[in-house]
Amino acid sequence: MSKRLNKKFYKRVVTDQRQERETPKFYLSKAIKLMHAWYERRYLTIIGPEWWEGFEQIPTADFKAYMKQAYSDADVVFKEESFGLHPQRLATDYKKVKRKQTRKPRRIKETPVRKLRKPETFLITNKHYEKIEVTGEVVFTKRDYKFFIHRTEDPWGWRWTVSDASCGMRIASSDRYKQAVKLAEEIIDKNLERYINTVKLKEEEQS
């Protein structure tokens, strides 16, 4: 989607927010897809790499606080780039118009998905720090710590995501199974000690 169209959708929603009027579902749908894509890129290019590269200014003990601050900073940048759009209100407005939909959506045929050879149930942690059950399979182990792959959905469609079995933290994702595993192994190999410290800290918090 071109930058000109991005601006058009953002400006329409911002104008309606400021004038306290309802935005058509078409514009809300476009704007929320753009917003999700923006935050996903922010995580993959800035938030995630900064944490896993192990900068000294990000102590392991402050992982939760760092993530909250990182997303708060992201909110500020997003508002600047979207002409003052409020992400929380956009999400609320979209949920309202989504509930009004009465027509049954058309069923879309999906391409065959690679089947898991040894499916198991694991817990992952979302950005709201909630535990969610997912189905996946173990793809590699480092010092008795297991890492599994599962399917996740983003604005571009379904992707393969590798998470750790101990805390449910997302390590890496890709639209290809093998590429996701390769990226995750590279990240863990470079930051293994930092990862182990993070897991021990979380286990202490839960005990």
N, C-alpha and C positions, 0 to 999 in steps of 0.2 A: 504494500500500500504506500502511495506517495506521501511525502511530507505535507503537501498541500491538502490532501484529504484528511490526514491526521489532524492538522490544525482546524479544519472545518468541523470535524466531529467534536473535538475538545471545546472549541469556542461555542458551539451550539449548546452543549451541556452546561458550560460555565455560565453562559447568559441566562439560561433557564434557572440555574441554581440561585443566581443573584436576584432574579426577578420573582423568585418563589413560585414558579409555575412548573407544571408537569412536562417532562421531556418525552417525546415519542420513543417507543421501544426500539425502533431502528437505530436511532442515534445512541441510545444507552447501550445497546448490544455492541455496536462498533467501538464505543469509547471504553467499555469494560474489557474487551478483548485486547485493545491497545495497552490498557493499564496492566493487565496480567502479563502481557509479553514484556512490558518495560521492567516490571519487578523481577521477572524470571531472568532477564538479561543482567539486571543489577546484581542478583545473587551469584550468577555464574561467572561474571566478569570482575566483580569488586568484593562483595561481602564474603563469598566462599573462599576465593584465592587469598585474601588478606588473612583470614583465620588459619587456613591450612599451611600457608607459607611460614607461619610461626614468628611473626614480628614480635620483638621483645615488649612492645607497648601493649600487647594484648595478652595478659596473663591467663593461663589455663583456668584458674579459679573464677575468672570473670566471663566465662563463655556465655551464660544466659544474659548477663548484663550487656555484654558486647553485642549480641544479636538484637536485643531490644533497641539499643542505641543506633545500631547500623540501620535498622528499618525505620527508626524515627528520622534519621538523617536522610534516608531515601525518600520519605514522605515529603520533606522540605524540597528536595531537588525535583521530585515529580511535580509538585505544585508549580514550581517555577517554569518547568518545561511544558506544562499543560495549561498555562495562562490562568493559574489559580484554581484549578479543579480540585475539589475535596474528595479524595479516594474513598473515605468511609461513607460519605453521602451518596456517591456514585453507586457503591455496592448495595446500599439500602434501597435506592430508587430502582435499581435493576431488579432486585428481588420482588419489589411490589408489582412491577409490570409483568414479570415472569409468572407470578401467581395468577394474573388475570387471563393468561392464555387458556383458551378453551379447546381449540383445535388440536387434535392429536398430531404430534410431529411425525413427519415422514420417516420411515425406517430406512436407514442408510446401510447399504451393504459394505461391510468392511473386508479388507484383504486378509487372507489367512494369517494368523499370528502364531509365531513359534510356540510350541507347547513345552511346558516345563517337564523335565524328565523325572525329578524327584520333588514334587510340590510339598511345601510345609507352610504352616501358619506362623507369621512373625508379627511383632509390634513395631510400628514406626511412630516418630514424634513429628507432628506438623508444626507450622510456624506459630500456632497458638499454644504449643506445648501440650497438646492433647494426644493420648495414645490411641492409635487406630490399628486394627488387625488387617493384614494383607497376606496374600498368598505369593510365595516366592520359592527360590531354591538357592542353596549355598553354592557360591561360585569360587571362593578361595578362603584360605585360613592363614592368619598371621599370628604366631605365638599363641595358639589356642583361641584366638579371637576370630569368630566367623563373620563373613560378609555375604549377604544374599542379594539376589536381583529380583525385582518385581516391576510391574507395569504401573505407570503413572500418567495422568492426563494434564496437558497444558494447552495454551491457546492454539498451538500448532498441531495438536493431535496427541496420540499416545506415544510414550517413550519408555525405554528401559532405564530403570534407576537402581543403583547399587547402594544399599544401606548397611549399617553394622547391626549385628544381632544383639549386641549388649545393650545399646541405648536407643537404637532406632534412628540414628543420625544419618541423613543423606550424605553420601560421599561424592557421587558423580552420576550423570545421566547422559543418554544419547538415544537417537532413534534406532541405533543398531545394538544388538545384544552384546556382541564381542567388543565393540568399541567402548561401551559403558564399563565393561569388566576391566578392560585395559587401562582406561583413565583412572578408575578407582584404585587399581593396584599401584599405579604410579604415584598417586596422591598419598596412599597409606605408606608406601615404601619410603617416601621422602619425609613423612611426618609421623612415623610409627610411635616414637616415644611420647610425642605430644598427644596423639590419639589415646594411648594407654593411660596417660595422666588424666585426660578428660573423662574416660570411662570410670576410673577409680573415684574421681570426684563425684560423679553422678551416682555411683553406687553408695557412697557415703551419705549423700543427700537423701536417698531413698530408704536407707537403713534406720 
